[in-house]
Amino acid sequence: MRARAEIRSFSHRGEGAGVVVGAGSDLSGITVFVPGTVPGDLVEIQVLEKKRNYARGKLLEVLREGPGRTQEVCPVAARCGGCSWQHLRYDLQLYWKETILREALHRIGKSPECEVKAAVPSPKVLGYRNKVEVPLQVRQGKVVAGFYEPYSHRVVPSEECPLEHPLARELVAALLAQVRKRGYSIYDEKTGKGHVRHIVARIAPGTGERMGMLVSTTVRLPGALELAKEVMESVQGVKSMVLNVNREMTNVILGNQWKLLAGRWYVEDVMSVAGAGSLRFRIGPGSFYQVNSEQAATLYKIALDACEISSADVVYDVYSGIGTMTLFASKKARFCVGIEEAERSVMDAKVNARLNGVDNVAFVAGKAERVLPSVLARFGRPSVVLLDPPRAGLAEDVIPVIVRSSPRTIVYVSCNPSTLCRDVARFKELGYLPEWAIPVDMFPMTPHVESVVKLKRSS
Ligand SMILES: C[S@@+](CC[C@H](N)C(=O)[O-])C[C@H]1O[C@@H](n2cnc3c(N)ncnc32)[C@H](O)[C@@H]1O
């Protein structure tokens, strides 16, 4: 069924949200979500799904353009699920990220009084991604690489992506050429057959070092050592070539088994945070590292300034990854403790502490919800807690344990406004009030929102 819709805002997933208009339509007045639209658009849609209170539609034609609509830079932007806001002017991307955060704080965080500061723009709106994960598929007998269509696992073949760091593509292209040359079989999600699943390139923007990775269902990929040597010889700055083995029938890209093919296990990066100096970081193949490095430096500055660390403070950095924020915080604090589930990241963090001559830190491996009580018993109560969990937010048990330890300030960094605000509401019930929130745009051209919230203990 076709219908006409007027778009008025965005859903939390970044789809245009509007209403069906036109007296002739059975759906007139119903809320409709249409990817690829912007507020102010009048559009012709194909109704794909009709529920009791809302519908979902596919954009057929823009009849009247909303004021924020702009030309996409990527030829496959309309078909690729990677960056679904390329058609929205950048100043309005920032405005809507602020709005999404404000609404989540109001509705989920039960904190309409919390000040939302203006979103911080990214220094680069294109070419910022330092890690690129490219799925492979076979089309008409040819191996193609690209990105998935929205809400699907069908690859849109694409030779390059405007979001990726300029150093990434040459490495992806060299790895793809090797996969084709060596005739490797490509993994088929439906049957579970075939070997190579993904090509991954990781760039350390501060040093220009690069890491290449193949994700395969087998550790015995014939000729993989030779492949790695050839890639290192042909692409400048490649310091590490790694094979990751993932045999699971899952959407998760990386498995748990690793093999070093050539070079070293890590790339090294340098990051400078205003007011906190420069640090070197070793980053292993499976470790988390913020994908927009330049904006990460700003994110860290905002989070660290919010902590107002003095030389008497003990700071807990919970979900600490390779120790980035922990080590920057250690420059001002008496002592810092990083807590991180991934053991390889903790190993990187310990090396990073040594590399930077930092000795007032400790890193503990384990799930925060499990190890926090013993960490408190060992290191004492923190004056400041930094939180930076994955999208799922905090495990329920974490919040009361932190509240009982009574830090004066909690600074919560999050890439998911819904879980952030759910957790803010719980902290508020237990006496920690959100003072302000700020979106820091880590992911231009996408609706993803990274935010920092400062919570203070009520007196
Ligand atoms: C968003 S990253 C933040 C890392 C770091 N703060 C940074 O900026 O690079 C979240 C980290 O939490 C870790 N993690 C996930 N679940 C965890 C848990 N239950 N307990 C502790 N760490 C966890 C992940 O391995 C990842 O390194």
The ligand as an SDF file (V2000), in Angstrom:
LIG
                    3D

 27 29  0  0  0  0  0  0  0  0999 V2000
   32.8260    1.5150   25.5990 C   0  0  0  0  0  0  0  0  0  0  0  0
   34.2450    0.5820   26.0110 S   0  0  0  0  0  0  0  0  0  0  0  0
   35.1540    1.7690   26.9320 C   0  0  0  0  0  0  0  0  0  0  0  0
   36.6190    1.5320   27.0930 C   0  0  0  0  0  0  0  0  0  0  0  0
   37.4740    2.7060   27.5300 C   0  0  0  0  0  0  0  0  0  0  0  0
   36.8540    3.4810   28.5740 N   0  0  0  0  0  0  0  0  0  0  0  0
   37.8750    3.5910   26.3580 C   0  0  0  0  0  0  0  0  0  0  0  0
   37.4550    4.7470   26.2700 O   0  0  0  0  0  0  0  0  0  0  0  0
   38.6340    3.1080   25.4810 O   0  0  0  0  0  0  0  0  0  0  0  0
   33.6100   -0.5290   27.1710 C   0  0  0  0  0  0  0  0  0  0  0  0
   34.5860   -1.5410   27.7350 C   0  0  0  0  0  0  0  0  0  0  0  0
   33.8860   -2.3010   28.7400 O   0  0  0  0  0  0  0  0  0  0  0  0
   34.3410   -3.6410   28.6960 C   0  0  0  0  0  0  0  0  0  0  0  0
   33.2750   -4.4450   29.3430 N   0  0  0  0  0  0  0  0  0  0  0  0
   32.1450   -4.9560   28.8000 C   0  0  0  0  0  0  0  0  0  0  0  0
   31.3840   -5.5440   29.7470 N   0  0  0  0  0  0  0  0  0  0  0  0
   32.0470   -5.4120   30.9210 C   0  0  0  0  0  0  0  0  0  0  0  0
   31.7630   -5.7990   32.2690 C   0  0  0  0  0  0  0  0  0  0  0  0
   30.6560   -6.4550   32.5790 N   0  0  0  0  0  0  0  0  0  0  0  0
   32.6570   -5.4830   33.2270 N   0  0  0  0  0  0  0  0  0  0  0  0
   33.8080   -4.8140   32.9200 C   0  0  0  0  0  0  0  0  0  0  0  0
   34.1290   -4.4350   31.6640 N   0  0  0  0  0  0  0  0  0  0  0  0
   33.2600   -4.7170   30.6720 C   0  0  0  0  0  0  0  0  0  0  0  0
   34.5740   -3.8890   27.2200 C   0  0  0  0  0  0  0  0  0  0  0  0
   35.4760   -4.9620   27.0320 O   0  0  0  0  0  0  0  0  0  0  0  0
   35.1410   -2.5420   26.7550 C   0  0  0  0  0  0  0  0  0  0  0  0
   36.5400   -2.5320   26.8480 O   0  0  0  0  0  0  0  0  0  0  0  0
  1  2  1  0
  2  3  1  0
  2 10  1  0
  3  4  1  0
  4  5  1  0
  5  6  1  0
  5  7  1  0
  7  8  2  0
  7  9  1  0
 10 11  1  0
 11 12  1  0
 11 26  1  0
 12 13  1  0
 13 14  1  0
 13 24  1  0
 14 15  1  0
 14 23  1  0
 15 16  2  0
 16 17  1  0
 17 18  1  0
 17 23  2  0
 18 19  1  0
 18 20  2  0
 20 21  1  0
 21 22  2  0
 22 23  1  0
 24 25  1  0
 24 26  1  0
 26 27  1  0
M  CHG  2   2   1   9  -1
M  END
$$$$
